[in-house]
Structures are given as structure tokens and as C-alpha cells.
């Protein structure tokens, strides 16, 4: 099990995922933070990046904020 700390930027022009020097990941998402669209896009982005199923990714904390704690089951 892997735990990631993420800073999410919704409404970005491009979709990207990068790890910062401090260990916090920055996810730029095209979706707006409305009706869980940004969270769904984040889970899809993490699934592609870490080559795992979407069902293996859980947002543990911060589902309604920009700072999120996400776990990925191996």
C-alpha cells in the first residue's frame, strides 16, 4: 500500500502529474471541482500513471479540498 500527499489544481489547461522536491505530488486537472468531476479525473490520472485499477485508489482525506491524501493498493 502506497500513500501519496497531493495538491490538486482544477480547471488547468493541461492534465499533468508531477512529484515536487518536498515529496508532495502536484496534479493539474482539466475538470472543475463540481459534483466530484475533479476527483474522478484525479483517480483516472493516478490509475494511468501508476498502472493500477481505479478501484485500487482511495481518497482518504481532503475529498472536498485541494490538499488530498490518497492511498494506492498494490
N, CA, C and O atoms as a Tripos MOL2 file, in Angstrom:
@<TRIPOS>MOLECULE
protein
  296   295    74     0     0
PROTEIN
NO_CHARGES

@<TRIPOS>ATOM
      1 N           0.8480   -1.1800    0.0000 N.3       1 UNK1
      2 CA          0.0000    0.0000    0.0000 C.3       1 UNK1
      3 C           0.8910    1.2390    0.0000 C.2       1 UNK1
      4 O           1.8480    1.3370    0.7670 O.2       1 UNK1
      5 N           0.5590    2.1610   -0.8610 N.am      2 UNK2
      6 CA          1.3280    3.3950   -1.0110 C.3       2 UNK2
      7 C           0.4120    4.5710   -0.6690 C.2       2 UNK2
      8 O          -0.7490    4.5950   -1.0780 O.2       2 UNK2
      9 N           0.9310    5.5390    0.0770 N.am      3 UNK3
     10 CA          0.1630    6.7310    0.4380 C.3       3 UNK3
     11 C           0.8280    7.9520   -0.1790 C.2       3 UNK3
     12 O           2.0370    8.1470   -0.0510 O.2       3 UNK3
     13 N           0.0290    8.7640   -0.8430 N.am      4 UNK4
     14 CA          0.5430    9.9620   -1.5040 C.3       4 UNK4
     15 C          -0.1470   11.1930   -0.9450 C.2       4 UNK4
     16 O          -1.3350   11.1660   -0.6220 O.2       4 UNK4
     17 N           0.6130   12.2670   -0.8380 N.am      5 UNK5
     18 CA          0.0340   13.5600   -0.4990 C.3       5 UNK5
     19 C           0.0000   14.3570   -1.7980 C.2       5 UNK5
     20 O           1.0180   14.5130   -2.4720 O.2       5 UNK5
     21 N          -1.1910   14.8610   -2.1390 N.am      6 UNK6
     22 CA         -1.3810   15.5340   -3.4150 C.3       6 UNK6
     23 C          -1.9060   16.9460   -3.2350 C.2       6 UNK6
     24 O          -2.7090   17.2210   -2.3440 O.2       6 UNK6
     25 N          -1.4400   17.8310   -4.0940 N.am      7 UNK7
     26 CA         -2.0210   19.1680   -4.2010 C.3       7 UNK7
     27 C          -2.6710   19.2130   -5.5730 C.2       7 UNK7
     28 O          -2.0100   19.0070   -6.5900 O.2       7 UNK7
     29 N          -3.9590   19.4820   -5.5960 N.am      8 UNK8
     30 CA         -4.7240   19.4210   -6.8350 C.3       8 UNK8
     31 C          -5.0440   20.8260   -7.3320 C.2       8 UNK8
     32 O          -5.4430   21.6990   -6.5610 O.2       8 UNK8
     33 N          -4.8610   21.0240   -8.6330 N.am      9 UNK9
     34 CA         -5.2090   22.2980   -9.2630 C.3       9 UNK9
     35 C          -6.2590   22.0110  -10.3420 C.2       9 UNK9
     36 O          -5.9180   21.5800  -11.4440 O.2       9 UNK9
     37 N          -7.5390   22.2510  -10.0200 N.am     10 UNK10
     38 CA         -8.5850   22.0320  -11.0310 C.3      10 UNK10
     39 C          -8.6270   23.1730  -12.0450 C.2      10 UNK10
     40 O          -7.9940   24.2120  -11.8580 O.2      10 UNK10
     41 N          -9.3830   22.9610  -13.1160 N.am     11 UNK11
     42 CA         -9.5460   23.9600  -14.1850 C.3      11 UNK11
     43 C          -8.2370   24.3580  -14.8450 C.2      11 UNK11
     44 O          -8.0970   25.4920  -15.3030 O.2      11 UNK11
     45 N          -7.2770   23.4420  -14.9020 N.am     12 UNK12
     46 CA         -5.9960   23.7330  -15.5540 C.3      12 UNK12
     47 C          -6.1480   23.5410  -17.0690 C.2      12 UNK12
     48 O          -7.0730   22.8740  -17.5310 O.2      12 UNK12
     49 N          -5.2370   24.1290  -17.8210 N.am     13 UNK13
     50 CA         -5.2970   23.9770  -19.2800 C.3      13 UNK13
     51 C          -4.8980   22.5800  -19.7170 C.2      13 UNK13
     52 O          -5.4680   22.0310  -20.6610 O.2      13 UNK13
     53 N          -3.9180   22.0030  -19.0310 N.am     14 UNK14
     54 CA         -3.4600   20.6620  -19.3940 C.3      14 UNK14
     55 C          -3.5320   19.7560  -18.1780 C.2      14 UNK14
     56 O          -3.5480   20.2120  -17.0350 O.2      14 UNK14
     57 N          -3.5740   18.4680  -18.4550 N.am     15 UNK15
     58 CA         -3.6030   17.4700  -17.3780 C.3      15 UNK15
     59 C          -2.1810   16.9670  -17.1590 C.2      15 UNK15
     60 O          -1.5100   16.5510  -18.1030 O.2      15 UNK15
     61 N          -1.7210   17.0070  -15.8980 N.am     16 UNK16
     62 CA         -0.3740   16.5220  -15.6120 C.3      16 UNK16
     63 C          -0.2680   16.0530  -14.1640 C.2      16 UNK16
     64 O          -1.0920   16.3950  -13.3160 O.2      16 UNK16
     65 N           0.7600   15.2700  -13.9090 N.am     17 UNK17
     66 CA          1.0420   14.7640  -12.5710 C.3      17 UNK17
     67 C           2.5540   14.7690  -12.3940 C.2      17 UNK17
     68 O           3.2800   14.1660  -13.1840 O.2      17 UNK17
     69 N           3.0280   15.4540  -11.3520 N.am     18 UNK18
     70 CA          4.4730   15.5460  -11.1110 C.3      18 UNK18
     71 C           4.7370   15.5690   -9.6150 C.2      18 UNK18
     72 O           3.9410   16.0870   -8.8310 O.2      18 UNK18
     73 N           5.8810   14.9940   -9.2370 N.am     19 UNK19
     74 CA          6.2630   14.9890   -7.8290 C.3      19 UNK19
     75 C           7.2010   16.1520   -7.5580 C.2      19 UNK19
     76 O           8.1740   16.3650   -8.2810 O.2      19 UNK19
     77 N           6.8890   16.9120   -6.4910 N.am     20 UNK20
     78 CA          7.7140   18.0460   -6.1170 C.3      20 UNK20
     79 C           8.9140   17.6280   -5.2950 C.2      20 UNK20
     80 O           9.0200   16.4750   -4.8780 O.2      20 UNK20
     81 N           9.8130   18.5600   -5.0640 N.am     21 UNK21
     82 CA         11.0160   18.2880   -4.2860 C.3      21 UNK21
     83 C          10.7010   17.9090   -2.8440 C.2      21 UNK21
     84 O          11.4640   17.1750   -2.2160 O.2      21 UNK21
     85 N           9.5840   18.4030   -2.3150 N.am     22 UNK22
     86 CA          9.2100   18.1190   -0.9290 C.3      22 UNK22
     87 C           8.4310   16.8180   -0.7840 C.2      22 UNK22
     88 O           7.9880   16.4860    0.3150 O.2      22 UNK22
     89 N           8.2570   16.0720   -1.8830 N.am     23 UNK23
     90 CA          7.5540   14.7960   -1.8300 C.3      23 UNK23
     91 C           6.0580   14.9070   -2.0690 C.2      23 UNK23
     92 O           5.3700   13.8900   -2.1580 O.2      23 UNK23
     93 N           5.5480   16.1220   -2.1740 N.am     24 UNK24
     94 CA          4.1270   16.3220   -2.4370 C.3      24 UNK24
     95 C           3.9100   16.3030   -3.9490 C.2      24 UNK24
     96 O           4.6290   16.9710   -4.6920 O.2      24 UNK24
     97 N           2.9210   15.5390   -4.3990 N.am     25 UNK25
     98 CA          2.6100   15.4480   -5.8170 C.3      25 UNK25
     99 C           1.7030   16.6040   -6.2150 C.2      25 UNK25
    100 O           0.8340   17.0000   -5.4390 O.2      25 UNK25
    101 N           1.8930   17.1510   -7.4160 N.am     26 UNK26
    102 CA          1.0350   18.2010   -7.9550 C.3      26 UNK26
    103 C           0.2680   17.6180   -9.1350 C.2      26 UNK26
    104 O           0.8590   17.1810  -10.1220 O.2      26 UNK26
    105 N          -1.0540   17.6180   -9.0170 N.am     27 UNK27
    106 CA         -1.9110   17.1220  -10.0900 C.3      27 UNK27
    107 C          -2.6770   18.2910  -10.6820 C.2      27 UNK27
    108 O          -3.4250   18.9720   -9.9800 O.2      27 UNK27
    109 N          -2.4920   18.5230  -11.9710 N.am     28 UNK28
    110 CA         -3.2420   19.5590  -12.6690 C.3      28 UNK28
    111 C          -4.3390   18.8570  -13.4560 C.2      28 UNK28
    112 O          -4.0690   17.9660  -14.2610 O.2      28 UNK28
    113 N          -5.5890   19.2730  -13.2100 N.am     29 UNK29
    114 CA         -6.7400   18.6190  -13.8010 C.3      29 UNK29
    115 C          -7.5430   19.6040  -14.6340 C.2      29 UNK29
    116 O          -7.6460   20.7810  -14.2900 O.2      29 UNK29
    117 N          -8.1130   19.1160  -15.7340 N.am     30 UNK30
    118 CA         -8.9300   19.9620  -16.5900 C.3      30 UNK30
    119 C         -10.3330   20.1590  -16.0200 C.2      30 UNK30
    120 O         -10.9660   21.1830  -16.2780 O.2      30 UNK30
    121 N         -10.8170   19.2030  -15.2590 N.am     31 UNK31
    122 CA        -12.1910   19.2350  -14.7520 C.3      31 UNK31
    123 C         -12.3820   20.2860  -13.6660 C.2      31 UNK31
    124 O         -11.4500   20.5980  -12.9250 O.2      31 UNK31
    125 N         -13.5920   20.8300  -13.5730 N.am     32 UNK32
    126 CA        -13.8950   21.7510  -12.4750 C.3      32 UNK32
    127 C         -14.1970   20.9690  -11.2000 C.2      32 UNK32
    128 O         -14.5830   19.8020  -11.2690 O.2      32 UNK32
    129 N         -14.0270   21.5910  -10.0520 N.am     33 UNK33
    130 CA        -14.2920   20.8900   -8.7840 C.3      33 UNK33
    131 C         -15.7910   20.8870   -8.4520 C.2      33 UNK33
    132 O         -16.1990   21.3750   -7.3980 O.2      33 UNK33
    133 N         -16.5980   20.3380   -9.3520 N.am     34 UNK34
    134 CA        -18.0520   20.3200   -9.1930 C.3      34 UNK34
    135 C         -18.5470   18.8860   -9.3340 C.2      34 UNK34
    136 O         -18.1590   18.1800  -10.2650 O.2      34 UNK34
    137 N         -19.3970   18.4580   -8.4170 N.am     35 UNK35
    138 CA        -20.0300   17.1280   -8.4560 C.3      35 UNK35
    139 C         -19.0160   15.9870   -8.5320 C.2      35 UNK35
    140 O         -19.3130   14.9410   -9.1090 O.2      35 UNK35
    141 N         -17.8360   16.1670   -7.9650 N.am     36 UNK36
    142 CA        -16.8440   15.0960   -7.9280 C.3      36 UNK36
    143 C         -16.1290   14.8480   -9.2440 C.2      36 UNK36
    144 O         -15.4310   13.8440   -9.3810 O.2      36 UNK36
    145 N         -16.2850   15.7330  -10.2100 N.am     37 UNK37
    146 CA        -15.6410   15.5300  -11.5190 C.3      37 UNK37
    147 C         -14.1250   15.5670  -11.4150 C.2      37 UNK37
    148 O         -13.4390   14.7600  -12.0420 O.2      37 UNK37
    149 N         -13.5940   16.5000  -10.6250 N.am     38 UNK38
    150 CA        -12.1380   16.6000  -10.4810 C.3      38 UNK38
    151 C         -11.5870   15.3740   -9.7510 C.2      38 UNK38
    152 O         -10.5190   14.8770  -10.1090 O.2      38 UNK38
    153 N         -12.2950   14.8830   -8.7410 N.am     39 UNK39
    154 CA        -11.8400   13.6850   -8.0280 C.3      39 UNK39
    155 C         -11.8450   12.4660   -8.9460 C.2      39 UNK39
    156 O         -10.9320   11.6430   -8.8810 O.2      39 UNK39
    157 N         -12.8610   12.3400   -9.7990 N.am     40 UNK40
    158 CA        -12.9180   11.2220  -10.7440 C.3      40 UNK40
    159 C         -11.7710   11.3090  -11.7460 C.2      40 UNK40
    160 O         -11.1680   10.2910  -12.0860 O.2      40 UNK40
    161 N         -11.4640   12.5230  -12.2250 N.am     41 UNK41
    162 CA        -10.3470   12.6930  -13.1540 C.3      41 UNK41
    163 C          -9.0150   12.4000  -12.4680 C.2      41 UNK41
    164 O          -8.1060   11.8360  -13.0770 O.2      41 UNK41
    165 N          -8.9060   12.7870  -11.1900 N.am     42 UNK42
    166 CA         -7.6860   12.5110  -10.4290 C.3      42 UNK42
    167 C          -7.4630   11.0100  -10.2980 C.2      42 UNK42
    168 O          -6.3450   10.5320  -10.4910 O.2      42 UNK42
    169 N          -8.5060   10.2660   -9.9750 N.am     43 UNK43
    170 CA         -8.3820    8.8130   -9.8280 C.3      43 UNK43
    171 C          -7.9890    8.1790  -11.1590 C.2      43 UNK43
    172 O          -7.1630    7.2660  -11.1850 O.2      43 UNK43
    173 N          -8.5670    8.6450  -12.2600 N.am     44 UNK44
    174 CA         -8.2020    8.1220  -13.5800 C.3      44 UNK44
    175 C          -6.7480    8.4440  -13.9220 C.2      44 UNK44
    176 O          -6.0400    7.6060  -14.4790 O.2      44 UNK44
    177 N          -6.3050    9.6500  -13.5920 N.am     45 UNK45
    178 CA         -4.9220   10.0630  -13.8620 C.3      45 UNK45
    179 C          -3.9330    9.2180  -13.0520 C.2      45 UNK45
    180 O          -2.9220    8.7590  -13.5850 O.2      45 UNK45
    181 N          -4.2270    9.0150  -11.7690 N.am     46 UNK46
    182 CA         -3.3560    8.1950  -10.9300 C.3      46 UNK46
    183 C          -3.3470    6.7450  -11.4110 C.2      46 UNK46
    184 O          -2.3050    6.0890  -11.3860 O.2      46 UNK46
    185 N          -4.4910    6.2490  -11.8440 N.am     47 UNK47
    186 CA         -4.5880    4.8830  -12.3490 C.3      47 UNK47
    187 C          -3.6860    4.6840  -13.5660 C.2      47 UNK47
    188 O          -2.9940    3.6710  -13.6710 O.2      47 UNK47
    189 N          -3.6950    5.6440  -14.4750 N.am     48 UNK48
    190 CA         -2.8340    5.5620  -15.6590 C.3      48 UNK48
    191 C          -1.3620    5.6760  -15.2890 C.2      48 UNK48
    192 O          -0.5320    4.9300  -15.8080 O.2      48 UNK48
    193 N          -1.0340    6.6040  -14.3960 N.am     49 UNK49
    194 CA          0.3620    6.8610  -14.0420 C.3      49 UNK49
    195 C           0.9940    5.6820  -13.3060 C.2      49 UNK49
    196 O           2.1330    5.3120  -13.5910 O.2      49 UNK49
    197 N           0.2620    5.0930  -12.3630 N.am     50 UNK50
    198 CA          0.8190    4.0060  -11.5590 C.3      50 UNK50
    199 C           0.4270    2.6210  -12.0740 C.2      50 UNK50
    200 O           0.7220    1.6160  -11.4260 O.2      50 UNK50
    201 N          -0.2260    2.5570  -13.2170 N.am     51 UNK51
    202 CA         -0.6170    1.3050  -13.8610 C.3      51 UNK51
    203 C          -1.3550    0.3770  -12.9000 C.2      51 UNK51
    204 O          -0.9520   -0.7650  -12.6810 O.2      51 UNK51
    205 N          -2.4360    0.8890  -12.3370 N.am     52 UNK52
    206 CA         -3.2550    0.0860  -11.4410 C.3      52 UNK52
    207 C          -4.7230    0.3340  -11.7690 C.2      52 UNK52
    208 O          -5.0500    1.1990  -12.5820 O.2      52 UNK52
    209 N          -5.6000   -0.4290  -11.1310 N.am     53 UNK53
    210 CA         -7.0360   -0.2670  -11.3610 C.3      53 UNK53
    211 C          -7.5570    0.9430  -10.5960 C.2      53 UNK53
    212 O          -7.0080    1.3140   -9.5580 O.2      53 UNK53
    213 N          -8.6080    1.5490  -11.1090 N.am     54 UNK54
    214 CA         -9.2180    2.6880  -10.4220 C.3      54 UNK54
    215 C          -9.7620    2.2730   -9.0570 C.2      54 UNK54
    216 O          -9.7770    3.0740   -8.1220 O.2      54 UNK54
    217 N         -10.2070    1.0280   -8.9440 N.am     55 UNK55
    218 CA        -10.7660    0.5270   -7.6810 C.3      55 UNK55
    219 C          -9.7030    0.4160   -6.5920 C.2      55 UNK55
    220 O         -10.0390    0.3400   -5.4100 O.2      55 UNK55
    221 N          -8.4280    0.4050   -6.9710 N.am     56 UNK56
    222 CA         -7.3340    0.3010   -6.0010 C.3      56 UNK56
    223 C          -6.9490    1.6590   -5.4160 C.2      56 UNK56
    224 O          -6.0860    1.7210   -4.5410 O.2      56 UNK56
    225 N          -7.5650    2.7450   -5.8750 N.am     57 UNK57
    226 CA         -7.2170    4.0980   -5.4360 C.3      57 UNK57
    227 C          -8.3440    4.6420   -4.5660 C.2      57 UNK57
    228 O          -9.5150    4.5940   -4.9430 O.2      57 UNK57
    229 N          -7.9710    5.1640   -3.3900 N.am     58 UNK58
    230 CA         -8.9450    5.7140   -2.4490 C.3      58 UNK58
    231 C          -8.4790    7.0820   -1.9760 C.2      58 UNK58
    232 O          -7.3150    7.2610   -1.6190 O.2      58 UNK58
    233 N          -9.3950    8.0480   -1.9770 N.am     59 UNK59
    234 CA         -9.0970    9.3570   -1.4030 C.3      59 UNK59
    235 C          -9.4410    9.2730    0.0780 C.2      59 UNK59
    236 O         -10.6160    9.2610    0.4480 O.2      59 UNK59
    237 N          -8.4100    9.2150    0.9300 N.am     60 UNK60
    238 CA         -8.5980    9.0430    2.3680 C.3      60 UNK60
    239 C          -8.9990   10.3310    3.0610 C.2      60 UNK60
    240 O          -9.8180   10.3140    3.9800 O.2      60 UNK60
    241 N          -8.4310   11.4470    2.6300 N.am     61 UNK61
    242 CA         -8.7160   12.7350    3.2740 C.3      61 UNK61
    243 C          -8.6420   13.8350    2.2300 C.2      61 UNK61
    244 O          -7.8570   13.7550    1.2850 O.2      61 UNK61
    245 N          -9.4640   14.8620    2.4040 N.am     62 UNK62
    246 CA         -9.4060   16.0310    1.5500 C.3      62 UNK62
    247 C         -10.2180   15.9320    0.2830 C.2      62 UNK62
    248 O          -9.9030   16.6110   -0.6940 O.2      62 UNK62
    249 N         -11.2550   15.1080    0.2600 N.am     63 UNK63
    250 CA        -12.0590   14.9450   -0.9530 C.3      63 UNK63
    251 C         -12.6880   16.2640   -1.3970 C.2      63 UNK63
    252 O         -12.9460   16.4570   -2.5850 O.2      63 UNK63
    253 N         -12.9340   17.1670   -0.4580 N.am     64 UNK64
    254 CA        -13.5370   18.4450   -0.8070 C.3      64 UNK64
    255 C         -12.5520   19.5960   -0.8850 C.2      64 UNK64
    256 O         -12.9600   20.7410   -1.0770 O.2      64 UNK64
    257 N         -11.2610   19.3150   -0.7380 N.am     65 UNK65
    258 CA        -10.2580   20.3780   -0.7400 C.3      65 UNK65
    259 C          -9.1940   20.1530   -1.7820 C.2      65 UNK65
    260 O          -9.2540   19.1920   -2.5500 O.2      65 UNK65
    261 N          -8.2160   21.0430   -1.8090 N.am     66 UNK66
    262 CA         -7.1290   20.9250   -2.7860 C.3      66 UNK66
    263 C          -6.0030   20.0230   -2.3020 C.2      66 UNK66
    264 O          -5.3110   19.4160   -3.1210 O.2      66 UNK66
    265 N          -5.8050   19.9210   -1.0080 N.am     67 UNK67
    266 CA         -4.7910   19.0070   -0.4640 C.3      67 UNK67
    267 C          -5.4680   17.6790   -0.1650 C.2      67 UNK67
    268 O          -6.4490   17.6340    0.5770 O.2      67 UNK67
    269 N          -4.9530   16.6030   -0.7350 N.am     68 UNK68
    270 CA         -5.5910   15.2970   -0.5940 C.3      68 UNK68
    271 C          -4.5670   14.2580   -0.1240 C.2      68 UNK68
    272 O          -3.3730   14.3580   -0.4070 O.2      68 UNK68
    273 N          -5.0690   13.2760    0.5910 N.am     69 UNK69
    274 CA         -4.2830   12.1190    0.9970 C.3      69 UNK69
    275 C          -4.8930   10.9170    0.2980 C.2      69 UNK69
    276 O          -6.0540   10.5810    0.5320 O.2      69 UNK69
    277 N          -4.1100   10.2650   -0.5650 N.am     70 UNK70
    278 CA         -4.6140    9.1940   -1.4090 C.3      70 UNK70
    279 C          -3.8190    7.9270   -1.1340 C.2      70 UNK70
    280 O          -2.5970    7.9740   -0.9930 O.2      70 UNK70
    281 N          -4.5130    6.7940   -1.0580 N.am     71 UNK71
    282 CA         -3.8280    5.5050   -0.9170 C.3      71 UNK71
    283 C          -4.0290    4.7030   -2.1910 C.2      71 UNK71
    284 O          -5.0910    4.7330   -2.8130 O.2      71 UNK71
    285 N          -2.9660    3.9790   -2.5620 N.am     72 UNK72
    286 CA         -2.9940    3.1110   -3.7360 C.3      72 UNK72
    287 C          -2.6400    1.7130   -3.2690 C.2      72 UNK72
    288 O          -1.5590    1.4800   -2.7280 O.2      72 UNK72
    289 N          -3.5650    0.7790   -3.4830 N.am     73 UNK73
    290 CA         -3.3330   -0.6140   -3.0940 C.3      73 UNK73
    291 C          -2.5090   -1.2910   -4.1650 C.2      73 UNK73
    292 O          -2.8050   -1.1560   -5.3520 O.2      73 UNK73
    293 N          -1.4760   -2.0200   -3.7640 N.am     74 UNK74
    294 CA         -0.6040   -2.7140   -4.7280 C.3      74 UNK74
    295 C          -1.2010   -4.0430   -5.1570 C.2      74 UNK74
    296 O          -0.6040   -4.7570   -5.9610 O.2      74 UNK74
@<TRIPOS>BOND
     1     1     2 1
     2     2     3 1
     3     3     4 2
     4     3     5 am
     5     5     6 1
     6     6     7 1
     7     7     8 2
     8     7     9 am
     9     9    10 1
    10    10    11 1
    11    11    12 2
    12    11    13 am
    13    13    14 1
    14    14    15 1
    15    15    16 2
    16    15    17 am
    17    17    18 1
    18    18    19 1
    19    19    20 2
    20    19    21 am
    21    21    22 1
    22    22    23 1
    23    23    24 2
    24    23    25 am
    25    25    26 1
    26    26    27 1
    27    27    28 2
    28    27    29 am
    29    29    30 1
    30    30    31 1
    31    31    32 2
    32    31    33 am
    33    33    34 1
    34    34    35 1
    35    35    36 2
    36    35    37 am
    37    37    38 1
    38    38    39 1
    39    39    40 2
    40    39    41 am
    41    41    42 1
    42    42    43 1
    43    43    44 2
    44    43    45 am
    45    45    46 1
    46    46    47 1
    47    47    48 2
    48    47    49 am
    49    49    50 1
    50    50    51 1
    51    51    52 2
    52    51    53 am
    53    53    54 1
    54    54    55 1
    55    55    56 2
    56    55    57 am
    57    57    58 1
    58    58    59 1
    59    59    60 2
    60    59    61 am
    61    61    62 1
    62    62    63 1
    63    63    64 2
    64    63    65 am
    65    65    66 1
    66    66    67 1
    67    67    68 2
    68    67    69 am
    69    69    70 1
    70    70    71 1
    71    71    72 2
    72    71    73 am
    73    73    74 1
    74    74    75 1
    75    75    76 2
    76    75    77 am
    77    77    78 1
    78    78    79 1
    79    79    80 2
    80    79    81 am
    81    81    82 1
    82    82    83 1
    83    83    84 2
    84    83    85 am
    85    85    86 1
    86    86    87 1
    87    87    88 2
    88    87    89 am
    89    89    90 1
    90    90    91 1
    91    91    92 2
    92    91    93 am
    93    93    94 1
    94    94    95 1
    95    95    96 2
    96    95    97 am
    97    97    98 1
    98    98    99 1
    99    99   100 2
   100    99   101 am
   101   101   102 1
   102   102   103 1
   103   103   104 2
   104   103   105 am
   105   105   106 1
   106   106   107 1
   107   107   108 2
   108   107   109 am
   109   109   110 1
   110   110   111 1
   111   111   112 2
   112   111   113 am
   113   113   114 1
   114   114   115 1
   115   115   116 2
   116   115   117 am
   117   117   118 1
   118   118   119 1
   119   119   120 2
   120   119   121 am
   121   121   122 1
   122   122   123 1
   123   123   124 2
   124   123   125 am
   125   125   126 1
   126   126   127 1
   127   127   128 2
   128   127   129 am
   129   129   130 1
   130   130   131 1
   131   131   132 2
   132   131   133 am
   133   133   134 1
   134   134   135 1
   135   135   136 2
   136   135   137 am
   137   137   138 1
   138   138   139 1
   139   139   140 2
   140   139   141 am
   141   141   142 1
   142   142   143 1
   143   143   144 2
   144   143   145 am
   145   145   146 1
   146   146   147 1
   147   147   148 2
   148   147   149 am
   149   149   150 1
   150   150   151 1
   151   151   152 2
   152   151   153 am
   153   153   154 1
   154   154   155 1
   155   155   156 2
   156   155   157 am
   157   157   158 1
   158   158   159 1
   159   159   160 2
   160   159   161 am
   161   161   162 1
   162   162   163 1
   163   163   164 2
   164   163   165 am
   165   165   166 1
   166   166   167 1
   167   167   168 2
   168   167   169 am
   169   169   170 1
   170   170   171 1
   171   171   172 2
   172   171   173 am
   173   173   174 1
   174   174   175 1
   175   175   176 2
   176   175   177 am
   177   177   178 1
   178   178   179 1
   179   179   180 2
   180   179   181 am
   181   181   182 1
   182   182   183 1
   183   183   184 2
   184   183   185 am
   185   185   186 1
   186   186   187 1
   187   187   188 2
   188   187   189 am
   189   189   190 1
   190   190   191 1
   191   191   192 2
   192   191   193 am
   193   193   194 1
   194   194   195 1
   195   195   196 2
   196   195   197 am
   197   197   198 1
   198   198   199 1
   199   199   200 2
   200   199   201 am
   201   201   202 1
   202   202   203 1
   203   203   204 2
   204   203   205 am
   205   205   206 1
   206   206   207 1
   207   207   208 2
   208   207   209 am
   209   209   210 1
   210   210   211 1
   211   211   212 2
   212   211   213 am
   213   213   214 1
   214   214   215 1
   215   215   216 2
   216   215   217 am
   217   217   218 1
   218   218   219 1
   219   219   220 2
   220   219   221 am
   221   221   222 1
   222   222   223 1
   223   223   224 2
   224   223   225 am
   225   225   226 1
   226   226   227 1
   227   227   228 2
   228   227   229 am
   229   229   230 1
   230   230   231 1
   231   231   232 2
   232   231   233 am
   233   233   234 1
   234   234   235 1
   235   235   236 2
   236   235   237 am
   237   237   238 1
   238   238   239 1
   239   239   240 2
   240   239   241 am
   241   241   242 1
   242   242   243 1
   243   243   244 2
   244   243   245 am
   245   245   246 1
   246   246   247 1
   247   247   248 2
   248   247   249 am
   249   249   250 1
   250   250   251 1
   251   251   252 2
   252   251   253 am
   253   253   254 1
   254   254   255 1
   255   255   256 2
   256   255   257 am
   257   257   258 1
   258   258   259 1
   259   259   260 2
   260   259   261 am
   261   261   262 1
   262   262   263 1
   263   263   264 2
   264   263   265 am
   265   265   266 1
   266   266   267 1
   267   267   268 2
   268   267   269 am
   269   269   270 1
   270   270   271 1
   271   271   272 2
   272   271   273 am
   273   273   274 1
   274   274   275 1
   275   275   276 2
   276   275   277 am
   277   277   278 1
   278   278   279 1
   279   279   280 2
   280   279   281 am
   281   281   282 1
   282   282   283 1
   283   283   284 2
   284   283   285 am
   285   285   286 1
   286   286   287 1
   287   287   288 2
   288   287   289 am
   289   289   290 1
   290   290   291 1
   291   291   292 2
   292   291   293 am
   293   293   294 1
   294   294   295 1
   295   295   296 2
@<TRIPOS>SUBSTRUCTURE
     1 UNK1         2 RESIDUE 1 A UNK
     2 UNK2         6 RESIDUE 1 A UNK
     3 UNK3        10 RESIDUE 1 A UNK
     4 UNK4        14 RESIDUE 1 A UNK
     5 UNK5        18 RESIDUE 1 A UNK
     6 UNK6        22 RESIDUE 1 A UNK
     7 UNK7        26 RESIDUE 1 A UNK
     8 UNK8        30 RESIDUE 1 A UNK
     9 UNK9        34 RESIDUE 1 A UNK
    10 UNK10       38 RESIDUE 1 A UNK
    11 UNK11       42 RESIDUE 1 A UNK
    12 UNK12       46 RESIDUE 1 A UNK
    13 UNK13       50 RESIDUE 1 A UNK
    14 UNK14       54 RESIDUE 1 A UNK
    15 UNK15       58 RESIDUE 1 A UNK
    16 UNK16       62 RESIDUE 1 A UNK
    17 UNK17       66 RESIDUE 1 A UNK
    18 UNK18       70 RESIDUE 1 A UNK
    19 UNK19       74 RESIDUE 1 A UNK
    20 UNK20       78 RESIDUE 1 A UNK
    21 UNK21       82 RESIDUE 1 A UNK
    22 UNK22       86 RESIDUE 1 A UNK
    23 UNK23       90 RESIDUE 1 A UNK
    24 UNK24       94 RESIDUE 1 A UNK
    25 UNK25       98 RESIDUE 1 A UNK
    26 UNK26      102 RESIDUE 1 A UNK
    27 UNK27      106 RESIDUE 1 A UNK
    28 UNK28      110 RESIDUE 1 A UNK
    29 UNK29      114 RESIDUE 1 A UNK
    30 UNK30      118 RESIDUE 1 A UNK
    31 UNK31      122 RESIDUE 1 A UNK
    32 UNK32      126 RESIDUE 1 A UNK
    33 UNK33      130 RESIDUE 1 A UNK
    34 UNK34      134 RESIDUE 1 A UNK
    35 UNK35      138 RESIDUE 1 A UNK
    36 UNK36      142 RESIDUE 1 A UNK
    37 UNK37      146 RESIDUE 1 A UNK
    38 UNK38      150 RESIDUE 1 A UNK
    39 UNK39      154 RESIDUE 1 A UNK
    40 UNK40      158 RESIDUE 1 A UNK
    41 UNK41      162 RESIDUE 1 A UNK
    42 UNK42      166 RESIDUE 1 A UNK
    43 UNK43      170 RESIDUE 1 A UNK
    44 UNK44      174 RESIDUE 1 A UNK
    45 UNK45      178 RESIDUE 1 A UNK
    46 UNK46      182 RESIDUE 1 A UNK
    47 UNK47      186 RESIDUE 1 A UNK
    48 UNK48      190 RESIDUE 1 A UNK
    49 UNK49      194 RESIDUE 1 A UNK
    50 UNK50      198 RESIDUE 1 A UNK
    51 UNK51      202 RESIDUE 1 A UNK
    52 UNK52      206 RESIDUE 1 A UNK
    53 UNK53      210 RESIDUE 1 A UNK
    54 UNK54      214 RESIDUE 1 A UNK
    55 UNK55      218 RESIDUE 1 A UNK
    56 UNK56      222 RESIDUE 1 A UNK
    57 UNK57      226 RESIDUE 1 A UNK
    58 UNK58      230 RESIDUE 1 A UNK
    59 UNK59      234 RESIDUE 1 A UNK
    60 UNK60      238 RESIDUE 1 A UNK
    61 UNK61      242 RESIDUE 1 A UNK
    62 UNK62      246 RESIDUE 1 A UNK
    63 UNK63      250 RESIDUE 1 A UNK
    64 UNK64      254 RESIDUE 1 A UNK
    65 UNK65      258 RESIDUE 1 A UNK
    66 UNK66      262 RESIDUE 1 A UNK
    67 UNK67      266 RESIDUE 1 A UNK
    68 UNK68      270 RESIDUE 1 A UNK
    69 UNK69      274 RESIDUE 1 A UNK
    70 UNK70      278 RESIDUE 1 A UNK
    71 UNK71      282 RESIDUE 1 A UNK
    72 UNK72      286 RESIDUE 1 A UNK
    73 UNK73      290 RESIDUE 1 A UNK
    74 UNK74      294 RESIDUE 1 A UNK
